[in-house]
Amino acid sequence: MAKDKKSGINVQGTAITILSQREEDYISLTDMVKHFEGRSALIEQWLKNKDTVLFLGVWEQINNPDFNSLEFEGIKNEAGRNSFFLSAKKWIELTGARGLIASAGRYGGTYAHKDIAFEFGSWRFVWN
């Protein structure tokens, strides 16, 4: 298996990391929000949105043969409630998701497959 490779792009003066893994590009959501008020809380707000959960579920069902659809159904039923919370790490652990990558530490962050990152970007700029 090839080693993960990082590269980057500059978007309106903001450096955004791109991680190439499994022959796919994953864009850093953490970098995308680093100059906005709320930073990583914006990612959490997006993840708790019912439309986001539905989008992620469809993406995984199309692109991930190992996706845990049973766990997804439970998450989908809870999404949108005031008490609902979903982190990228929790989503990955519960469903076996491949569209998000969450890593802790100094060089960690939340990465999303380019399809998902573009969806996040459109949400971020439409609703905030």
C-alpha positions in Angstrom: 0.0 0.0 0.0 1.3 3.4 -0.9 2.1 5.9 1.8 -0.3 8.8 2.3 0.9 12.0 0.6 0.1 15.6 1.6 0.0 18.5 -0.7 -1.8 21.8 -0.5 -3.6 24.6 -2.2 -4.1 28.3 -1.4 -7.6 29.6 -1.4 -8.0 33.3 -0.9 -4.9 33.5 1.2 -5.6 30.3 3.3 -3.4 27.3 3.0 -5.5 24.1 2.7 -4.0 20.7 3.1 -4.9 17.9 0.8 -4.2 14.3 1.8 -4.0 11.7 -0.9 -5.0 8.3 0.5 -6.4 5.2 -1.2 -6.0 7.0 -4.6 -8.5 9.6 -3.4 -8.0 13.2 -2.3 -9.2 14.3 1.2 -9.4 18.0 1.9 -8.8 19.5 5.4 -12.1 20.8 6.8 -10.0 22.1 9.7 -7.9 24.3 7.4 -11.1 25.5 5.6 -12.5 26.9 8.9 -9.3 28.1 10.6 -9.9 31.8 9.8 -13.6 31.8 10.7 -15.2 32.5 14.1 -16.0 29.2 15.7 -13.4 27.2 13.8 -13.8 23.4 14.6 -17.2 24.1 16.1 -18.4 24.8 12.6 -17.6 21.3 11.6 -19.5 19.9 14.5 -22.5 22.1 13.7 -22.4 20.8 10.1 -22.2 17.2 11.3 -25.2 17.5 13.6 -27.4 18.8 10.7 -29.9 16.1 9.5 -29.3 17.0 5.8 -25.6 16.5 6.4 -26.1 13.1 8.0 -28.4 12.1 5.1 -25.8 13.3 2.5 -23.0 11.4 4.3 -25.1 8.2 4.5 -25.8 8.3 0.7 -22.2 9.0 -0.1 -21.0 6.1 2.0 -23.7 3.7 0.6 -22.5 4.5 -2.9 -18.7 4.5 -2.2 -18.1 2.2 0.8 -19.1 -1.5 0.6 -18.2 -1.9 4.3 -20.5 0.9 5.5 -22.6 -0.1 8.5 -26.1 0.8 7.3 -27.7 -0.4 10.5 -25.7 2.0 12.7 -26.4 4.7 10.1 -30.2 4.2 10.5 -29.9 4.9 14.3 -27.8 8.0 13.7 -30.3 9.2 11.0 -33.2 8.8 13.4 -31.4 10.9 16.1 -30.1 13.6 13.7 -31.7 17.0 14.0 -32.7 16.7 17.7 -31.4 19.4 20.0 -29.5 16.7 22.1 -27.9 15.2 19.0 -24.1 15.4 18.7 -21.9 13.8 16.1 -18.2 14.2 15.7 -16.2 13.0 12.7 -14.5 10.4 14.9 -17.8 9.0 16.3 -19.2 8.8 12.7 -16.2 6.9 11.5 -16.2 4.5 14.5 -19.9 3.7 14.4 -20.4 3.4 10.7 -17.0 2.4 9.3 -17.1 5.5 7.1 -14.4 6.2 4.5 -15.5 9.7 3.5 -14.1 11.4 6.6 -10.8 11.1 8.3 -10.2 12.3 11.8 -6.9 12.4 13.5 -5.7 14.0 16.7 -2.5 15.7 17.5 -0.4 18.6 16.3 -0.8 17.8 12.6 -4.2 16.2 13.0 -7.6 17.5 12.0 -10.8 16.5 10.1 -10.4 15.6 6.4 -13.2 14.9 4.0 -13.2 13.2 0.6 -13.3 16.0 -2.0 -17.1 15.3 -2.8 -17.9 15.8 0.9 -15.5 18.8 1.4 -17.2 20.6 -1.5 -20.6 20.0 0.2 -19.2 21.3 3.5 -17.9 24.4 1.7 -21.2 25.1 0.1 -23.0 24.8 3.5 -20.4 27.0 5.2 -20.8 29.9 2.8 -24.5 29.6 2.2 -25.6 29.4 5.8 -22.9 31.4 7.7 
